[in-house]
C-alpha cells in the first residue's frame, strides 16, 4: 500500500477531528460522526469521501482478542543481513509478506536492518515461523524478543501534533 508524498487539499481542524473520532471508534454511523464533529451529514460524507480518496483514511478494522483465538505469543524479530541491494530487499519483503504470522515489517536504522512483528500460537508456532523466514535467505542474525505482556498496544495516535502535508 503506497503513501502519497503530499495531499492534494488542505487538511483542517474539522478533518483532524473526523480522523480522531474514527481512530477511537470506526463503527460510528455517519450521523453520529457528523454530530461529534459539528457538521451536517452531507458535509461529513463529502469530507469522508475526500479523506478516503486522498488515502488519509484507509479502511476500518476490528479489534480482535487474539489470545482468545489461540494466538497467544507476540514476538518482535530483529534481523541483520549482509545484503543491502534493492533486489535482495524486494525479494526478502515479498518472502516475509507471504508469511501469515507477520503483522508488521519495518526496515530500520541502527544495529539491525529489519524488525518483524509476529503473532502466533506459542513457541511451536514461533519455531515454524523461524524456519520459514530463514529458509532460502542468508540472514546474518535473527533474534526474537518475546512479549510477556502487552501494556500499550494499537493505541490511537495523538494527531493533535500532526502537521499534514498540503499541496502537490
DSSP file (Angstrom, degrees, kcal/mol; ACC not computed):
  #  RESIDUE AA STRUCTURE BP1 BP2  ACC     N-H-->O    O-->H-N    N-H-->O    O-->H-N    TCO  KAPPA ALPHA  PHI   PSI    X-CA   Y-CA   Z-CA
    1    1 A X              0   0    0      0, 0.0     2,-0.1     0, 0.0     0, 0.0   0.000 360.0 360.0 360.0 115.4    0.0    0.0    0.0
    2    2 A X        -     0   0    0      1,-0.0     2,-0.4     0, 0.0     0, 0.0  -0.395 360.0-136.9 -83.4 159.5    1.7    3.2   -1.1
    3    3 A X        -     0   0    0     -2,-0.1     2,-0.2    53,-0.0    52,-0.1  -0.922  19.0-120.7-114.3 141.5    1.6    6.5    0.6
    4    4 A X        -     0   0    0     -2,-0.4     3,-0.1    50,-0.2    50,-0.0  -0.523  13.6-137.5 -75.6 147.0    1.2    9.8   -1.3
    5    5 A X  S    S+     0   0    0      1,-0.2     2,-0.3    -2,-0.2    -1,-0.1   0.821  85.7   8.2 -73.8 -31.1    4.0   12.3   -0.8
    6    6 A X  S    S-     0   0    0    162,-0.1     2,-0.3   159,-0.1    -1,-0.2  -0.987  77.0-116.4-148.0 154.1    1.6   15.2   -0.4
    7    7 A X        -     0   0    0    158,-0.4   160,-0.6    -2,-0.3     4,-0.1  -0.724  20.4-133.8 -95.6 146.0   -2.1   15.6    0.0
    8    8 A X  S    S+     0   0    0     -2,-0.3     2,-0.3   158,-0.2   160,-0.1   0.701  83.6  33.1 -76.3 -19.8   -4.0   17.5   -2.7
    9    9 A X  S    S-     0   0    0    156,-0.2     2,-0.2   158,-0.1    -2,-0.1  -0.914  94.4 -85.3-135.2 163.3   -6.0   19.7   -0.4
   10   10 A X        -     0   0    0     -2,-0.3     2,-0.6   156,-0.1   156,-0.1  -0.426  33.4-140.3 -70.7 135.2   -5.6   21.3    2.9
   11   11 A X        -     0   0    0     -2,-0.2     2,-0.1   153,-0.1   153,-0.1  -0.861  27.7-169.9 -93.7 120.5   -6.4   19.3    6.0
   12   12 A X     >  -     0   0    0     -2,-0.6     4,-2.2     1,-0.0     5,-0.2  -0.422  39.2 -89.6-106.7-176.6   -8.2   21.5    8.5
   13   13 A X  H  > S+     0   0    0      1,-0.2     4,-2.1     2,-0.2     5,-0.1   0.815 124.9  55.0 -65.2 -31.2   -9.2   21.0   12.2
   14   14 A X  H  > S+     0   0    0      2,-0.2     4,-2.4     1,-0.2    -1,-0.2   0.931 108.1  49.2 -67.5 -43.4  -12.6   19.5   11.2
   15   15 A X  H  > S+     0   0    0      1,-0.2     4,-2.5     2,-0.2    -2,-0.2   0.916 110.7  51.2 -58.0 -42.8  -10.8   16.8    9.1
   16   16 A X  H  X S+     0   0    0     -4,-2.2     4,-2.5     1,-0.2    -1,-0.2   0.881 108.5  50.9 -64.2 -38.0   -8.5   16.2   12.1
   17   17 A X  H  X S+     0   0    0     -4,-2.1     4,-2.6     2,-0.2    -1,-0.2   0.902 109.2  51.7 -66.0 -39.7  -11.5   15.8   14.4
   18   18 A X  H  X S+     0   0    0     -4,-2.4     4,-2.4     2,-0.2    -2,-0.2   0.948 112.1  45.6 -59.6 -48.6  -13.0   13.3   12.0
   19   19 A X  H  X S+     0   0    0     -4,-2.5     4,-2.1     1,-0.2    -2,-0.2   0.918 112.6  51.2 -61.7 -43.9   -9.8   11.3   11.9
   20   20 A X  H  X S+     0   0    0     -4,-2.5     4,-1.5     1,-0.2    -1,-0.2   0.923 111.4  47.0 -60.6 -45.9   -9.5   11.4   15.7
   21   21 A X  H  X S+     0   0    0     -4,-2.6     4,-2.3     1,-0.2    -1,-0.2   0.903 112.4  49.6 -64.6 -41.1  -13.1   10.2   16.2
   22   22 A X  H  < S+     0   0    0     -4,-2.4    -1,-0.2     1,-0.2    -2,-0.2   0.817 105.9  56.7 -70.6 -29.4  -12.7    7.4   13.7
   23   23 A X  H  < S+     0   0    0     -4,-2.1     3,-0.3    -5,-0.2    -1,-0.2   0.893 111.5  44.2 -63.9 -37.6   -9.4    6.3   15.4
   24   24 A X  H  < S+     0   0    0     -4,-1.5     2,-0.3     1,-0.3    -2,-0.2   0.899 137.8   2.2 -72.1 -41.1  -11.4    5.9   18.6
   25   25 A X    ><  -     0   0    0     -4,-2.3     3,-1.2    -5,-0.1    -1,-0.3  -0.763  55.3-177.9-154.2  98.7  -14.4    4.2   17.0
   26   26 A X  T 3  S+     0   0    0     -3,-0.3    -4,-0.1    -2,-0.3    -3,-0.1   0.515  81.3  70.7 -76.7  -3.9  -14.5    3.3   13.3
   27   27 A X  T 3   +     0   0    0     -5,-0.1    -1,-0.2     2,-0.0    -5,-0.1   0.421  67.8 127.6 -92.9   2.7  -18.0    1.9   13.7
   28   28 A X    <   -     0   0    0     -3,-1.2     2,-0.1    -7,-0.1    -3,-0.0  -0.300  62.8-120.5 -57.2 137.5  -19.6    5.3   14.3
   29   29 A X     >  -     0   0    0      1,-0.1     4,-2.8     4,-0.0     5,-0.2  -0.384  24.5-111.2 -70.2 160.0  -22.5    6.0   11.9
   30   30 A X  H  > S+     0   0    0      1,-0.2     4,-2.8     2,-0.2     5,-0.2   0.879 120.3  54.5 -60.5 -35.8  -22.2    9.0    9.7
   31   31 A X  H  > S+     0   0    0      2,-0.2     4,-2.2     1,-0.2    -1,-0.2   0.949 111.3  43.0 -62.7 -48.9  -24.9   10.7   11.7
   32   32 A X  H  > S+     0   0    0      2,-0.2     4,-2.4     1,-0.2    -2,-0.2   0.899 115.2  49.8 -65.6 -40.1  -23.1   10.2   15.0
   33   33 A X  H  X S+     0   0    0     -4,-2.8     4,-1.9     2,-0.2    -2,-0.2   0.938 110.4  49.8 -62.8 -46.5  -19.8   11.2   13.4
   34   34 A X  H  X>S+     0   0    0     -4,-2.8     5,-2.7     1,-0.2     4,-0.8   0.905 111.6  49.4 -58.7 -42.3  -21.3   14.3   11.9
   35   35 A X  H ><5S+     0   0    0     -4,-2.2     3,-0.6     1,-0.2    -1,-0.2   0.915 109.2  51.7 -63.6 -43.2  -22.8   15.2   15.3
   36   36 A X  H 3<5S+     0   0    0     -4,-2.4    -1,-0.2     1,-0.2    -2,-0.2   0.832 117.2  38.5 -64.3 -32.4  -19.5   14.7   17.2
   37   37 A X  H 3<5S-     0   0    0     -4,-1.9    -1,-0.2    -5,-0.1    -2,-0.2   0.429 114.1-112.7-101.8   0.9  -17.5   16.9   14.8
   38   38 A X  T <<5S+     0   0    0     -4,-0.8     2,-0.3    -3,-0.6    -3,-0.2   0.877  72.3 121.8  77.1  38.4  -20.3   19.6   14.3
   39   39 A X      < -     0   0    0     -5,-2.7    -1,-0.2    -6,-0.1     2,-0.1  -0.852  65.8-103.4-125.5 162.7  -21.2   19.0   10.7
   40   40 A X     >  -     0   0    0     -2,-0.3     4,-2.4     1,-0.1     5,-0.2  -0.449  41.3-109.7 -72.1 160.7  -24.3   18.2    8.7
   41   41 A X  H  > S+     0   0    0      1,-0.2     4,-2.7     2,-0.2     5,-0.2   0.902 119.2  51.0 -60.5 -40.3  -24.4   14.6    7.5
   42   42 A X  H  > S+     0   0    0      2,-0.2     4,-2.3     1,-0.2    -1,-0.2   0.925 111.1  46.5 -64.0 -44.8  -23.9   15.7    3.9
   43   43 A X  H  > S+     0   0    0      1,-0.2     4,-2.0     2,-0.2    -1,-0.2   0.901 113.8  49.3 -64.2 -40.0  -20.8   17.8    4.7
   44   44 A X  H  X S+     0   0    0     -4,-2.4     4,-2.7     2,-0.2    -2,-0.2   0.924 109.6  51.7 -64.3 -44.3  -19.4   15.0    6.8
   45   45 A X  H  X S+     0   0    0     -4,-2.7     4,-2.5     1,-0.2    -2,-0.2   0.911 108.9  50.7 -58.7 -44.8  -20.0   12.5    4.0
   46   46 A X  H  X S+     0   0    0     -4,-2.3     4,-2.2     1,-0.2    -1,-0.2   0.914 111.7  47.4 -61.3 -42.9  -18.1   14.8    1.5
   47   47 A X  H  X S+     0   0    0     -4,-2.0     4,-2.9     2,-0.2     5,-0.2   0.907 110.6  51.9 -65.8 -41.3  -15.2   15.1    3.9
   48   48 A X  H  X S+     0   0    0     -4,-2.7     4,-2.3     2,-0.2    -2,-0.2   0.926 109.3  50.4 -60.1 -44.2  -15.1   11.3    4.5
   49   49 A X  H  X S+     0   0    0     -4,-2.5     4,-2.8     2,-0.2    -2,-0.2   0.917 113.0  46.0 -59.9 -44.1  -15.0   10.7    0.7
   50   50 A X  H  X S+     0   0    0     -4,-2.2     4,-2.1     2,-0.2     6,-0.2   0.923 111.5  50.8 -65.9 -44.2  -12.1   13.2    0.2
   51   51 A X  H  <>S+     0   0    0     -4,-2.9     5,-1.9     1,-0.2     6,-1.7   0.873 114.7  45.0 -62.3 -36.2  -10.2   11.8    3.2
   52   52 A X  H ><5S+     0   0    0     -4,-2.3     3,-1.5    -5,-0.2    -2,-0.2   0.922 111.5  50.8 -71.5 -44.8  -10.6    8.3    1.7
   53   53 A X  H 3<5S+     0   0    0     -4,-2.8    -2,-0.2     1,-0.3    -1,-0.2   0.817 110.3  50.9 -65.2 -28.9   -9.8    9.3   -1.9
   54   54 A X  T 3<5S-     0   0    0     -4,-2.1    -1,-0.3    -5,-0.2   -50,-0.2   0.473 115.5-116.5 -86.6  -1.7   -6.6   11.0   -0.7
   55   55 A X  T < 5S+     0   0    0     -3,-1.5    -3,-0.2     2,-0.3    -2,-0.1   0.587  84.5 116.5  81.6   9.1   -5.5    7.9    1.3
   56   56 A X  S   <S+     0   0    0     -5,-1.9     2,-0.6    -6,-0.2    -4,-0.2   0.918  77.6  44.8 -75.9 -43.2   -5.7    9.5    4.7
   57   57 A X  S    S-     0   0    0     -6,-1.7     2,-0.4    -9,-0.2    -2,-0.3  -0.902  73.2-178.9 -99.1 124.8   -8.5    7.2    5.8
   58   58 A X        -     0   0    0     -2,-0.6    -6,-0.0     1,-0.3    -7,-0.0  -0.793  47.5 -60.0-129.5  88.9   -7.7    3.6    4.8
   59   59 A X        -     0   0    0     -2,-0.4     2,-0.3     1,-0.0    -1,-0.3  -0.017  58.5 -90.8  74.5-177.5  -10.4    1.1    5.8
   60   60 A X        -     0   0    0     -3,-0.1     2,-0.4   -33,-0.0    -1,-0.0  -0.982  35.6-156.0-136.0 145.5  -11.8    0.1    9.2
   61   61 A X        -     0   0    0     -2,-0.3     2,-0.3     2,-0.0   -35,-0.2  -0.936  12.5-128.4-130.1 146.1  -10.5   -2.6   11.4
   62   62 A X        -     0   0    0     -2,-0.4     2,-0.8   -36,-0.0    -2,-0.0  -0.701  23.3-125.6 -89.2 143.6  -11.9   -4.8   14.2
   63   63 A X        -     0   0    0     -2,-0.3     2,-0.4     2,-0.0    -1,-0.0  -0.817  35.8-164.1 -88.5 108.8  -10.1   -5.1   17.5
   64   64 A X        -     0   0    0     -2,-0.8     2,-1.5     1,-0.0     3,-0.1  -0.793  25.0-130.3-104.2 136.1   -9.7   -8.8   17.9
   65   65 A X     >  -     0   0    0     -2,-0.4     4,-0.6     1,-0.2     3,-0.5  -0.676  30.4-175.8 -79.8  89.8   -8.8  -10.7   21.1
   66   66 A X  T >4>S+     0   0    0     -2,-1.5     5,-2.1     1,-0.2     3,-1.6   0.880  75.7  56.1 -63.4 -42.5   -6.1  -12.8   19.5
   67   67 A X  G >45S+     0   0    0      1,-0.3     3,-1.9     3,-0.2    -1,-0.2   0.864 100.3  61.0 -58.4 -32.7   -5.2  -14.9   22.6
   68   68 A X  G 345S+     0   0    0     -3,-0.5    -1,-0.3     1,-0.3    -2,-0.2   0.747 105.1  49.3 -64.1 -20.8   -8.9  -16.0   22.7
   69   69 A X  G <<5S-     0   0    0     -3,-1.6    -1,-0.3    -4,-0.6    -2,-0.2   0.311 128.3 -99.5 -97.4   6.6   -8.3  -17.4   19.3
   70   70 A X  T < 5S+     0   0    0     -3,-1.9     2,-1.4    -4,-0.2    -3,-0.2   0.451  89.6 123.5  90.7   0.2   -5.1  -19.2   20.4
   71   71 A X      < +     0   0    0     -5,-2.1    50,-0.2     1,-0.2    -1,-0.2  -0.666  27.8 147.7 -93.6  80.7   -2.7  -16.6   19.0
   72   72 A X        +     0   0    0     -2,-1.4     2,-0.5    -5,-0.2    49,-0.2   0.314  40.6  75.7-105.0   5.9   -1.1  -16.0   22.4
   73   73 A X  E     -A  120   0A   0     47,-2.3    47,-2.7    -3,-0.1     2,-0.5  -0.972  50.4-172.8-128.0 124.3    2.5  -15.2   21.5
   74   74 A X  E     -A  119   0A   0     73,-0.5    73,-2.8    -2,-0.5     2,-0.4  -0.959  11.2-175.3-111.0 129.0    3.8  -11.9   20.1
   75   75 A X  E     -AB 118 146A   0     43,-2.7    43,-2.8    -2,-0.5     2,-0.8  -0.986  20.6-149.7-127.3 132.7    7.5  -11.8   19.1
   76   76 A X  E     -AB 117 145A   0     69,-2.9    69,-2.3    -2,-0.4     2,-0.6  -0.904  23.6-158.0 -99.1 110.9    9.5   -8.9   17.8
   77   77 A X  E     -AB 116 144A   0     39,-3.2    39,-2.6    -2,-0.8     2,-0.4  -0.801   3.4-156.8 -99.2 122.6   12.0  -10.4   15.5
   78   78 A X  E     -AB 115 143A   0     65,-3.2    65,-2.3    -2,-0.6     2,-0.4  -0.841  11.2-166.9 -99.8 133.3   15.2   -8.5   14.8
   79   79 A X  E     -AB 114 142A   0     35,-2.5    34,-2.4    -2,-0.4    35,-2.1  -0.973  11.3-172.8-126.3 133.2   17.0   -9.3   11.5
   80   80 A X  E     - B   0 141A   0     61,-2.7    61,-2.0    -2,-0.4    60,-1.0  -0.984  14.9-173.1-119.8 135.7   20.5   -8.3   10.4
   81   81 A X  E     - B   0 139A   0     -2,-0.4    58,-0.1    58,-0.2    -2,-0.0  -0.869  33.0-143.3-127.1 160.2   21.6   -9.1    6.9
   82   82 A X  S    S+     0   0    0     56,-0.6     2,-0.4    -2,-0.3    57,-0.1   0.497  84.1  81.7 -92.0  -7.7   24.8   -8.9    4.8
   83   83 A X        +     0   0    0     55,-0.3    -2,-0.1     1,-0.1     0, 0.0  -0.847  41.7 163.2-108.9 132.5   22.8   -7.9    1.7
   84   84 A X        +     0   0    0     -2,-0.4     2,-0.1     4,-0.0    -1,-0.1   0.190  32.6 124.5-132.9  16.8   21.6   -4.4    1.0
   85   85 A X     >  -     0   0    0      1,-0.1     4,-2.4     4,-0.0     5,-0.2  -0.444  67.3-122.8 -76.4 154.9   20.8   -4.3   -2.6
   86   86 A X  H  > S+     0   0    0      1,-0.2     4,-2.5     2,-0.2     5,-0.2   0.892 112.5  55.1 -61.7 -40.4   17.3   -3.2   -3.7
   87   87 A X  H  > S+     0   0    0      2,-0.2     4,-2.0     1,-0.2    -1,-0.2   0.929 110.0  44.6 -61.2 -47.0   16.8   -6.5   -5.5
   88   88 A X  H  > S+     0   0    0      1,-0.2     4,-2.7     2,-0.2     5,-0.2   0.929 113.0  51.6 -63.2 -44.5   17.6   -8.6   -2.3
   89   89 A X  H  X S+     0   0    0     -4,-2.4     4,-2.6     1,-0.2    -2,-0.2   0.891 109.1  50.5 -60.8 -40.4   15.4   -6.3   -0.2
   90   90 A X  H  X S+     0   0    0     -4,-2.5     4,-2.3     2,-0.2    -1,-0.2   0.904 111.8  47.6 -64.5 -41.1   12.5   -6.7   -2.6
   91   91 A X  H  X S+     0   0    0     -4,-2.0     4,-2.3     2,-0.2    -2,-0.2   0.909 113.0  48.4 -66.1 -41.6   12.8  -10.5   -2.5
   92   92 A X  H  X S+     0   0    0     -4,-2.7     4,-2.7     2,-0.2     5,-0.2   0.922 111.0  50.7 -64.6 -43.6   13.0  -10.5    1.3
   93   93 A X  H  X S+     0   0    0     -4,-2.6     4,-2.8     1,-0.2    -2,-0.2   0.938 111.2  47.5 -58.4 -48.4   10.0   -8.2    1.6
   94   94 A X  H  X S+     0   0    0     -4,-2.3     4,-1.1     1,-0.2    -1,-0.2   0.897 112.3  51.0 -61.3 -40.4    7.9  -10.5   -0.7
   95   95 A X  H  < S+     0   0    0     -4,-2.3     3,-0.5     1,-0.2     4,-0.4   0.940 113.3  43.6 -61.2 -49.2    9.1  -13.6    1.3
   96   96 A X  H >< S+     0   0    0     -4,-2.7     3,-1.5     1,-0.2     6,-0.3   0.879 107.7  59.5 -67.6 -38.3    8.1  -12.0    4.6
   97   97 A X  H 3< S+     0   0    0     -4,-2.8    -1,-0.2     1,-0.3    -2,-0.2   0.796 100.2  58.1 -60.8 -27.7    4.8  -10.7    3.3
   98   98 A X  T 3< S+     0   0    0     -4,-1.1     2,-0.7    -3,-0.5    -1,-0.3   0.629  83.9  94.8 -77.0 -13.2    3.8  -14.3    2.4
   99   99 A X    X   -     0   0    0     -3,-1.5     3,-1.7    -4,-0.4    30,-0.0  -0.708  66.3-153.3 -85.9 115.7    4.1  -15.5    6.0
  100  100 A X  T 3  S+     0   0    0     -2,-0.7    -1,-0.1     1,-0.3    19,-0.1   0.703  88.5  65.1 -65.9 -19.9    0.7  -15.3    7.7
  101  101 A X  T 3  S+     0   0    0     17,-0.1    18,-2.6    24,-0.1     2,-0.4   0.684  80.3 100.5 -73.6 -16.8    2.2  -14.8   11.2
  102  102 A X  E <   +C  118   0A   0     -3,-1.7    16,-0.2    -6,-0.3     3,-0.1  -0.565  36.4 165.7 -78.7 123.8    3.6  -11.5   10.2
  103  103 A X  E    S+     0   0A   0     14,-3.0     2,-0.3    -2,-0.4    15,-0.2   0.458  70.4  18.6-110.9  -6.9    1.6   -8.4   11.4
  104  104 A X  E     -C  117   0A   0     13,-1.3    13,-2.7     2,-0.0     2,-0.4  -0.947  55.2-172.5-162.3 142.0    4.3   -5.8   10.8
  105  105 A X  E     +C  116   0A   0     -2,-0.3     2,-0.4    11,-0.2    11,-0.2  -0.987  13.1 178.1-138.7 127.2    7.5   -5.4    8.8
  106  106 A X  E     -C  115   0A   0      9,-2.7     9,-2.5    -2,-0.4     2,-0.6  -0.993  26.5-143.3-132.7 134.6    9.8   -2.5    9.2
  107  107 A X  E     -C  114   0A   0     -2,-0.4     7,-0.3     7,-0.2     2,-0.3  -0.879  39.9-172.5 -89.5 126.0   13.2   -1.6    7.6
  108  108 A X        -     0   0    0      5,-2.2     2,-0.2    -2,-0.6    -2,-0.0  -0.760  22.3-124.8-125.0 164.0   15.0    0.2   10.5
  109  109 A X        +     0   0    0     -2,-0.3     3,-0.4     2,-0.0     2,-0.3  -0.557  68.5  46.0 -98.7 168.6   18.2    2.1   11.2
  110  110 A X  S    S-     0   0    0     -2,-0.2    -2,-0.0     1,-0.2     0, 0.0  -0.751 115.4 -19.8 102.7-149.0   20.8    1.3   13.8
  111  111 A X  S    S+     0   0    0     -2,-0.3     2,-0.3   -31,-0.0    -1,-0.2   0.649 125.1  57.0 -74.9 -16.1   22.4   -2.0   14.5
  112  112 A X        -     0   0    0     -3,-0.4   -32,-0.2     1,-0.1     3,-0.1  -0.786  63.0-154.0-116.4 159.0   19.6   -4.0   12.9
  113  113 A X  S    S+     0   0    0    -34,-2.4    -5,-2.2    -2,-0.3     2,-0.3   0.796  75.7  19.5 -99.7 -36.1   18.2   -4.0    9.4
  114  114 A X  E     -AC  79 107A   0    -35,-2.1   -35,-2.5    -7,-0.3     2,-0.4  -0.975  52.6-158.5-138.3 149.0   14.6   -5.2    9.9
  115  115 A X  E     -AC  78 106A   0     -9,-2.5    -9,-2.7    -2,-0.3     2,-0.5  -1.000  15.2-169.8-123.7 128.8   12.0   -5.6   12.6
  116  116 A X  E     -AC  77 105A   0    -39,-2.6   -39,-3.2    -2,-0.4     2,-0.6  -0.977  12.6-148.3-120.4 127.4    9.2   -8.1   12.1
  117  117 A X  E     -AC  76 104A   0    -13,-2.7   -14,-3.0    -2,-0.5   -13,-1.3  -0.864  21.2-171.8 -95.9 125.1    6.2   -8.3   14.4
  118  118 A X  E     -AC  75 102A   0    -43,-2.8   -43,-2.7    -2,-0.6     2,-0.5  -0.952  14.0-169.7-121.0 133.5    4.9  -11.9   14.6
  119  119 A X  E     +A   74   0A   0    -18,-2.6     2,-0.3    -2,-0.4   -45,-0.2  -0.994  30.2 139.9-121.9 125.8    1.7  -13.1   16.3
  120  120 A X  E     -A   73   0A   0    -47,-2.7   -47,-2.3    -2,-0.5     2,-1.0  -0.854  57.1 -78.1-152.6-179.1    1.5  -16.9   16.6
  121  121 A X  S  > S-     0   0    0     -2,-0.3     4,-1.8   -50,-0.2     5,-0.2  -0.807  81.1 -64.1 -96.0  97.6    0.4  -19.8   18.7
  122  122 A X  H  > S-     0   0    0     -2,-1.0     4,-1.9     2,-0.2     5,-0.1   0.148  83.7 -45.4  59.9-171.9    3.1  -20.4   21.4
  123  123 A X  H  > S+     0   0    0      1,-0.2     4,-2.8     2,-0.2    -1,-0.2   0.837 134.8  57.9 -65.8 -35.1    6.7  -21.4   20.9
  124  124 A X  H  > S+     0   0    0      2,-0.2     4,-2.0     1,-0.2    -1,-0.2   0.909 107.5  48.3 -61.6 -41.7    5.8  -24.2   18.4
  125  125 A X  H  X S+     0   0    0     -4,-1.8     4,-2.1     2,-0.2    -2,-0.2   0.903 112.0  48.9 -64.6 -41.7    4.2  -21.6   16.2
  126  126 A X  H  X S+     0   0    0     -4,-1.9     4,-3.1     2,-0.2    -2,-0.2   0.909 108.6  53.4 -65.3 -40.6    7.2  -19.3   16.5
  127  127 A X  H  X S+     0   0    0     -4,-2.8     4,-2.3     1,-0.2    -1,-0.2   0.912 108.8  49.3 -60.5 -41.9    9.6  -22.1   15.7
  128  128 A X  H  X S+     0   0    0     -4,-2.0     4,-1.9     2,-0.2    -1,-0.2   0.913 112.5  48.2 -63.4 -41.9    7.6  -22.8   12.5
  129  129 A X  H  X S+     0   0    0     -4,-2.1     4,-3.0     2,-0.2     5,-0.3   0.944 109.6  52.8 -60.7 -47.9    7.7  -19.1   11.6
  130  130 A X  H  X S+     0   0    0     -4,-3.1     4,-1.8     1,-0.2    -2,-0.2   0.905 108.8  49.5 -55.8 -45.5   11.5  -19.0   12.3
  131  131 A X  H  X S+     0   0    0     -4,-2.3     4,-0.9     1,-0.2    -1,-0.2   0.906 113.9  46.0 -61.6 -41.5   12.1  -22.0   10.0
  132  132 A X  H  < S+     0   0    0     -4,-1.9     3,-0.5     1,-0.2    -2,-0.2   0.916 111.7  49.7 -68.8 -43.0   10.1  -20.4    7.2
  133  133 A X  H  < S+     0   0    0     -4,-3.0    -1,-0.2     1,-0.2    -2,-0.2   0.827 114.9  44.0 -69.1 -29.7   11.6  -16.9    7.4
  134  134 A X  H >< S+     0   0    0     -4,-1.8     3,-1.5    -5,-0.3     2,-0.3   0.603  85.8 111.9 -90.8 -10.9   15.2  -18.2    7.4
  135  135 A X  T 3< S-     0   0    0     -4,-0.9     3,-0.1    -3,-0.5    -4,-0.0  -0.474  94.6  -4.9 -67.2 126.1   14.6  -20.7    4.5
  136  136 A X  T 3  S+     0   0    0     -2,-0.3     2,-0.4     1,-0.1    -1,-0.3   0.609 111.4 105.9  67.9  15.3   16.5  -19.7    1.4
  137  137 A X    <   -     0   0    0     -3,-1.5     2,-1.4     2,-0.1    -1,-0.1  -0.991  66.5-139.0-128.8 130.3   17.7  -16.4    2.9
  138  138 A X        +     0   0    0     -2,-0.4   -56,-0.6    -3,-0.1     2,-0.5  -0.697  33.8 174.1 -84.5  92.1   21.2  -15.6    4.0
  139  139 A X  E     -B   81   0A   0     -2,-1.4   -58,-0.2    -5,-0.2     3,-0.2  -0.894  26.9-152.5-104.8 128.1   20.4  -13.7    7.2
  140  140 A X  E    S+     0   0A   0    -60,-1.0     2,-0.3    -2,-0.5   -59,-0.2   0.928  79.4   1.6 -65.6 -45.9   23.4  -12.8    9.3
  141  141 A X  E     -B   80   0A   0    -61,-2.0   -61,-2.7     2,-0.0     2,-0.4  -0.994  57.7-178.0-147.1 135.9   21.5  -12.7   12.6
  142  142 A X  E     +B   79   0A   0     -2,-0.3     2,-0.4   -63,-0.2   -63,-0.2  -0.987  15.6 167.3-132.3 123.2   17.9  -13.4   13.6
  143  143 A X  E     -B   78   0A   0    -65,-2.3   -65,-3.2    -2,-0.4     2,-0.4  -0.993  21.8-142.2-138.3 146.7   16.8  -13.0   17.2
  144  144 A X  E     -B   77   0A   0     -2,-0.4     2,-0.6   -67,-0.2   -67,-0.2  -0.890   2.6-158.4-112.6 137.9   13.4  -12.8   18.8
  145  145 A X  E     -B   76   0A   0    -69,-2.3   -69,-2.9    -2,-0.4     2,-0.5  -0.969  22.2-144.3-109.8 118.7   12.2  -10.7   21.7
  146  146 A X  E     -B   75   0A   0     -2,-0.6     2,-0.5   -71,-0.2   -71,-0.2  -0.720   6.5-135.2 -93.1 123.5    9.1  -12.3   23.3
  147  147 A X        -     0   0    0    -73,-2.8   -73,-0.5    -2,-0.5     3,-0.1  -0.637  19.6-177.1 -77.0 125.2    6.4  -10.1   24.6
  148  148 A X  S    S+     0   0    0     -2,-0.5     2,-0.3     1,-0.3    -1,-0.2   0.733  73.6   7.1 -91.5 -26.6    5.3  -11.3   28.1
  149  149 A X        -     0   0    0    -75,-0.1     2,-0.9     0, 0.0    -1,-0.3  -0.949  65.4-134.0-156.7 132.9    2.5   -8.6   28.4
  150  150 A X        +     0   0    0     -2,-0.3     3,-0.2     1,-0.2    -3,-0.0  -0.811  30.3 168.9 -87.4 108.2    1.0   -6.0   26.0
  151  151 A X  S    S+     0   0    0     -2,-0.9     2,-0.4     1,-0.4    -1,-0.2   0.901  75.3  11.8 -87.8 -47.3    0.9   -2.9   28.2
  152  152 A X  S    S+     0   0    0      3,-0.0    -1,-0.4     2,-0.0     2,-0.4  -0.994  78.3 166.2-129.3 124.8    0.1   -0.5   25.3
  153  153 A X        -     0   0    0     -2,-0.4    -3,-0.0    -3,-0.2     0, 0.0  -0.970  63.6 -11.3-145.3 124.6   -0.9   -2.0   22.0
  154  154 A X  S    S+     0   0    0     -2,-0.4     2,-0.2     1,-0.2    -1,-0.1   0.834  77.5 173.3  58.3  36.8   -2.5   -0.3   19.0
  155  155 A X        -     0   0    0      1,-0.1    -1,-0.2     3,-0.0     3,-0.1  -0.527  42.1 -98.1 -70.0 139.6   -3.3    2.9   20.9
  156  156 A X        -     0   0    0     -2,-0.2     2,-0.2     1,-0.1    -1,-0.1  -0.311  42.8-108.8 -57.9 142.7   -4.7    5.6   18.6
  157  157 A X        -     0   0    0      1,-0.1     2,-1.2    -3,-0.1    -1,-0.1  -0.516  25.0-117.6 -73.6 138.4   -2.0    8.1   17.5
  158  158 A X    >   +     0   0    0     -2,-0.2     3,-0.9     1,-0.2    -1,-0.1  -0.661  36.0 179.5 -76.1  98.5   -2.3   11.6   19.1
  159  159 A X  G >   +     0   0    0     -2,-1.2     3,-1.7     1,-0.2    -1,-0.2   0.452  58.2  94.0 -85.0   1.3   -2.9   13.5   15.8
  160  160 A X  G 3  S+     0   0    0      1,-0.3    -1,-0.2     3,-0.0    -2,-0.1   0.748  89.1  47.0 -64.8 -20.1   -3.1   16.9   17.6
  161  161 A X  G <  S+     0   0    0     -3,-0.9    -1,-0.3     2,-0.0    -2,-0.1   0.384  89.0 120.7 -98.7   3.1    0.6   17.3   17.0
  162  162 A X    <   -     0   0    0     -3,-1.7     2,-0.4     1,-0.1    -3,-0.0  -0.316  49.1-158.1 -68.8 149.2    0.4   16.3   13.3
  163  163 A X        -     0   0    0     -2,-0.0    -1,-0.1     0, 0.0    -3,-0.0  -0.773  19.8-149.8-124.9  83.9    1.4   18.7   10.5
  164  164 A X        -     0   0    0     -2,-0.4     2,-0.3  -153,-0.1  -153,-0.1  -0.202  15.5-118.6 -58.3 142.5   -0.4   17.4    7.5
  165  165 A X        -     0   0    0   -155,-0.1  -158,-0.4  -160,-0.0     2,-0.3  -0.596  33.7-166.3 -78.0 142.1    1.3   18.0    4.1
  166  166 A X        +     0   0    0     -2,-0.3  -158,-0.2  -160,-0.1  -156,-0.1  -0.902  41.4  20.7-128.6 159.2   -0.6   20.1    1.7
  167  167 A X              0   0    0   -160,-0.6  -158,-0.1    -2,-0.3    -2,-0.0  -0.003 360.0 360.0  76.3 174.5   -0.3   20.8   -2.0
  168  168 A X              0   0    0   -160,-0.1    -1,-0.2  -162,-0.1  -160,-0.1   0.391 360.0 360.0-104.7 360.0    1.4   18.8   -4.6
